[in-house]
Amino acid sequence: MNAASDDETRAHRARSFGRLAADYDRIRPGYPAAAIAALPGGPVVDVGAGTGKLTRALVAAGHRVVAVEPDPGMRAVLVGHDLPGVEVYDGVGERLPVPDGAAASVVYGQAWHWVDPDAASAEARRVLGPDGLLALLWNLPDLAVDWVAELNRISGQPEPREHPEAPVLPGFGPPEVIDTRWSQELTPDELVLLFSTFSRVSTREPADRQSVLERLRDHLARSPVTAGRATLDYPYRCLTLLYRELAGKRT
């Protein structure tokens, strides 16, 4: 596949979430408090906020949040939560609707891989005030657990190593890494629904998508670890990467 095809596929997957906004909001995991505890006080810009999974954790931690989300379907669900003090805007990481130096931190929850890293890094530097932080967060399945690894194999999800766990970002130093292990309690049906919201599943042709979901359901029903269980603890590693701007690099 050439670069143009890769970009087209990536854009198609990026646009796939709006029609799944209700399921996404219901079933996608939130973020543990320990994953965001290192953020400084002051305004937070939550980029690619989706339906507000990370936004809610930030509000619960006492932050004032500006949520930026380009998809109208996702944004409508976020606005519907009526979170206190949260401002919601249409926008993308490469062009944030935020004044220069207005943010104490800029955060991306499960969203950095949708932006151009050079442009988004420059934009984060523009809106961050002195000593501000750029934080990238990913909830990654714990593939050290065999039944979790098998579900990911069946669904065609990428190995976590395909995510840039510690990308080098222009204008920022190496990140501090916070690795938080936690789990989400789900019924087997909810776990299948969770996988149905992943873009590598949701963008398949209908028959192929249904086949994947049935294979996931069958595996949960047959695996000795998960068969007959009313609920399952689906384990995650939540990686938080905290970037600080390099001195003298602002232009």
Secondary structure, DSSP 8 states (H G I E B T S, - for coil): --HHHHHHHHHHHHTTSGGGHHHHHHHS----HHHHTTS-SS-EEEET-TTTHHHHHHHHTT--EEEE---HHHHHHHHHT--TT-EEE--BTTB-SS-TT-EEEEEEES-GGGS-HHHHHHHHHHHEEEEEEEEEEEEEE-TTSHHHHHHHHHHT---GGGS-SS---TTB---EEEEEEEEEEE-HHHHHHHHHTSHHHHTS-HHHHHHHHHHHHHHHHH-TTTTT-S-EEEEEEEEEEEEEB-TT---
